[in-house]
Amino acid sequence: MTTHLPNVLYRNGSLQVRFLSLGLILSCFVMIALIAPAAFAQQGSTNDSGIFIDDQKGEQDWRVDFNITGNNVESIITNWGTFGNGNGSINQAGVWPKGTGHGHLHEMTGMAVSRVLDEDGELRTLVSDGYGSSSNQSEIEPETNVRWKFQPIPGYLNRNLENPEIANSRNPGSWPATWPDRSSDFDGQWNGYFGLNQFNADQEVFYVMDDLSYTKFDFHPIDGDDQSGGLGLQIRVRVFQWDQALARDIVFMQYEVSNIGNVEYTTDFDNNPIFFGGYTDVNPAG
């Protein structure tokens, strides 16, 4: 599914997208929302939509994956935007029912797409996503060995663990000592969607990523920064699982997408149009 955004994603603007994974069926819905400003941010600032924007760039060295088990769906997820990890998670992605080893997904990713003019005036189609990270060797910057994919922003997990995990509500050891987007009140506490130490979901996962490492084309969305590529997007991601009867076969994934560059994306197909959607590579019945 790919959705054409109904609003202009202007500089310093944000939108919210939520995906819904239900049993063996994948569907999604889109919500445009304004979120209340983050309070007492430690590094970075809030944008015009009230979303916290981290000053740091995504780094491939901060990549980790994690197995969610909060309800009847079990799956490897990553902190670069994917549900499943391709060949790195055979029969461990979209396992349903939990514990059976019957993985139903190969890999799924959120993605943002636009058509823009590069520095030479050539029209380029840019697809920012996380897909193919474990098997595709072609989408890599040859000089740095960094993938042209989403990369996690540093600081949103505890790397001192022997086996680091994406920060999740069930394991306090996965939380950083301080949260980059929060005040000292959150030090050592859960940075939940519903607030400080709010454990509404049976399992909640949180990370932040961007698409600035997508340097395949000579297109630089941030003025004065010729080292950054992509569409100039920073994305806050949360994954939720509830074990109640009506939700135990569902995984909710929320992407809060912010334009941190200087390019204004529009609904005009001839003027930096932008789309956000999801791509799913299924693996029925494992």
Long-range contacts (C-beta under 8 A, 24 or more apart in sequence): 1-27, 1-28, 1-277, 1-278, 2-111, 2-113, 2-275, 2-276, 2-277, 2-278, 3-28, 3-30, 3-275, 3-276, 3-277, 4-267, 4-273, 4-275, 5-30, 5-32, 5-265, 5-267, 5-274, 5-275, 5-276, 6-32, 6-267, 7-32, 7-267, 8-264, 8-265, 8-266, 8-267, 9-257, 9-259, 9-264, 9-265, 9-266, 9-274, 10-48, 10-259, 10-264, 10-265, 11-259, 11-261, 11-262, 11-263, 11-264, 12-47, 12-48, 12-49, 12-53, 12-258, 12-259, 12-260, 13-47, 13-48, 13-49, 13-258, 13-259, 14-47, 14-49, 14-50, 14-51, 14-256, 14-257, 14-258, 14-259, 15-49, 15-256, 15-257, 15-276, 16-254, 16-255, 16-256, 16-257, 17-110, 17-254, 17-255, 17-256, 17-257, 17-276, 18-252, 18-253, 18-254, 18-255, 19-110, 19-252, 19-253, 19-254, 19-255, 19-278, 20-250, 20-251, 20-252, 20-253, 21-73, 21-83, 21-94, 21-108, 21-250, 21-251, 21-252, 21-253, 22-249, 22-250, 23-73, 23-96, 23-249, 23-250, 24-96, 24-104, 24-284, 26-108, 26-278, 26-280, 26-282, 28-277, 28-278, 30-276, 35-256, 38-181, 38-182, 39-182, 39-183, 40-182, 40-183, 40-185, 41-181, 41-182, 41-183, 42-178, 42-179, 42-180, 42-181, 42-182, 42-183, 42-184, 43-180, 43-181, 44-180, 44-181, 47-258, 47-260, 49-258, 51-236, 51-256, 51-258, 52-181, 52-236, 53-234, 53-258, 53-260, 54-153, 54-155, 54-180, 54-181, 54-208, 54-234, 56-153, 56-154, 56-155, 56-180, 57-151, 57-153, 57-210, 57-212, 57-213, 57-228, 58-150, 58-151, 58-152, 58-153, 58-209, 58-210, 58-211, 58-212, 58-213, 59-151, 59-152, 59-153, 59-154, 60-146, 60-147, 60-151, 60-213, 62-151, 62-152, 62-153, 62-154, 62-157, 62-159, 63-133, 63-151, 63-152, 64-152, 64-157, 64-164, 64-165, 64-166, 65-89, 65-166, 66-165, 66-166, 66-168, 66-205, 67-92, 68-168, 68-203, 68-205, 68-239, 68-241, 68-251, 69-98, 69-203, 70-170, 70-201, 70-202, 70-203, 70-241, 70-242, 70-243, 71-98, 71-202, 71-203, 71-241, 71-242, 71-243, 71-247, 71-248, 71-249, 71-250, 71-251, 72-96, 72-97, 72-98, 72-243, 72-248, 72-249, 73-98, 73-241, 73-248, 73-249, 73-250, 73-251, 74-98, 74-99, 75-103, 75-105, 75-251, 77-166, 77-205, 77-239, 78-130, 78-133, 78-166, 79-152, 79-156, 79-157, 79-166, 79-207, 79-209, 79-237, 80-130, 80-133, 80-149, 80-150, 80-151, 80-152, 80-209, 81-109, 81-110, 81-129, 81-130, 81-149, 81-150, 81-209, 81-235, 81-237, 81-255, 82-107, 82-108, 82-109, 82-130, 82-131, 82-133, 83-107, 83-108, 83-109, 83-251, 83-253, 84-108, 84-281, 85-133, 85-134, 86-131, 86-132, 86-133, 86-134, 86-135, 86-281, 87-134, 87-135, 88-133, 88-134, 88-135, 89-134, 91-286, 93-283, 94-283, 96-249, 101-286, 102-285, 102-286, 103-283, 103-286, 104-282, 104-283, 104-284, 104-285, 104-286, 105-280, 105-281, 105-282, 105-283, 106-281, 106-282, 106-283, 107-131, 107-132, 107-280, 107-281, 108-278, 108-279, 108-280, 108-281, 109-150, 109-278, 109-279, 110-235, 110-237, 110-253, 110-255, 110-276, 110-277, 110-278, 111-276, 111-277, 111-278, 111-279, 112-211, 112-231, 112-233, 112-257, 112-274, 112-275, 112-276, 113-274, 113-275, 113-276, 113-277, 114-231, 114-265, 114-272, 114-273, 114-274, 114-275, 115-269, 115-272, 115-273, 116-219, 116-231, 116-263, 116-272, 117-219, 118-217, 118-218, 118-219, 119-218, 119-219, 119-220, 120-218, 124-217, 124-219, 126-214, 126-217, 126-219, 126-230, 126-231, 128-211, 128-214, 128-230, 128-231, 128-233, 129-279, 130-209, 131-279, 131-281, 139-216, 141-213, 141-215, 141-216, 146-213, 147-213, 148-213, 148-214, 148-215, 148-216, 148-229, 149-211, 149-213, 149-214, 150-209, 150-210, 150-211, 150-235, 151-209, 151-210, 151-211, 151-212, 151-213, 152-207, 152-208, 152-209, 153-180, 153-207, 153-208, 153-209, 153-210, 153-234, 154-180, 155-179, 155-180, 156-180, 156-206, 156-207, 156-208, 157-207, 166-205, 166-206, 166-207, 167-191, 167-205, 167-206, 167-207, 168-203, 168-204, 168-205, 168-206, 169-199, 169-201, 169-203, 169-204, 169-205, 170-203, 180-208, 181-208, 193-238, 193-240, 193-254, 201-240, 201-241, 201-242, 202-241, 202-242, 202-243, 203-239, 203-240, 203-241, 204-238, 204-239, 204-240, 204-241, 205-237, 205-238, 205-239, 205-240, 206-236, 206-237, 206-238, 207-237, 208-234, 208-235, 208-236, 208-237, 209-234, 209-235, 209-237, 210-234, 210-235, 210-260, 211-235, 221-261, 221-262, 221-263, 222-260, 222-261, 222-262, 223-261, 223-262, 228-261, 231-259, 231-261, 231-263, 231-265, 231-274, 232-259, 232-260, 232-261, 232-262, 232-263, 233-257, 233-258, 233-259, 233-260, 233-261, 234-258, 234-260
